[in-house]
Amino acid sequence: MSDWGPVVIAVVLFVLLSPGLLVQLPGRHHFVEFGNLHTSAVAILVHAIIFFALITIFVIVIGVHITTDS
């Protein structure tokens, strides 16, 4: 059996937390900007910290598991 939970959670969070795709914290002109497709080093750092915190919560603390029979 394969555990696909961490892989699915990581891919979804990576897409949702890509800076500038849906939301950017901090933005270039405002604190929060939506869908501007621009980024900065600070925004990359903030999104990486949020990604690490959420992946830790979902995979380690909650323990999301999606198993498949091979």
C-alpha positions in Angstrom: 0.0 0.0 0.0 1.2 3.5 -0.9 0.6 6.6 1.2 -0.2 9.5 -1.1 -1.4 11.9 1.6 1.8 13.9 2.1 2.3 14.1 -1.7 -1.2 15.4 -2.4 -1.1 17.9 0.5 2.3 19.2 -0.6 1.2 19.7 -4.3 -2.0 21.4 -3.3 -0.3 23.8 -0.9 2.5 24.5 -3.4 0.0 25.6 -6.0 -2.1 27.6 -3.6 0.8 29.3 -1.9 2.9 30.2 -5.0 3.6 33.9 -4.4 1.7 36.1 -6.9 -0.5 33.3 -8.3 -3.6 33.7 -6.0 -2.3 35.9 -3.2 0.9 37.6 -2.3 2.0 38.6 1.3 3.5 41.2 1.4 2.5 42.8 -1.9 4.5 45.3 -3.9 2.1 48.2 -3.2 -0.3 46.9 -0.6 0.1 44.4 2.3 -2.0 41.8 0.4 -2.3 41.6 -3.3 -4.4 39.2 -5.3 -3.3 37.6 -8.7 -0.7 40.1 -9.6 1.9 37.5 -10.9 4.8 39.5 -9.4 6.9 38.4 -6.5 9.8 39.5 -4.3 12.3 37.8 -2.0 10.3 38.8 1.1 7.1 37.3 -0.4 9.0 34.1 -1.2 10.2 33.9 2.4 6.8 34.5 3.9 5.1 32.0 1.6 7.8 29.4 2.4 7.3 29.8 6.2 3.5 29.5 5.7 4.0 26.4 3.5 6.3 24.8 6.1 3.8 25.5 8.9 0.8 24.1 7.1 2.6 21.0 5.7 3.8 20.3 9.3 0.3 20.6 10.7 -1.4 18.5 8.0 1.2 15.7 7.7 2.7 15.4 11.1 0.1 16.7 13.6 -3.1 15.7 11.9 -1.6 12.8 10.0 -3.4 12.9 6.7 -3.2 9.5 4.9 -4.5 8.5 1.5 -3.7 4.9 0.8 -3.9 3.0 -2.4 -3.6 -0.8 -3.0 -0.9 -1.6 -5.5 
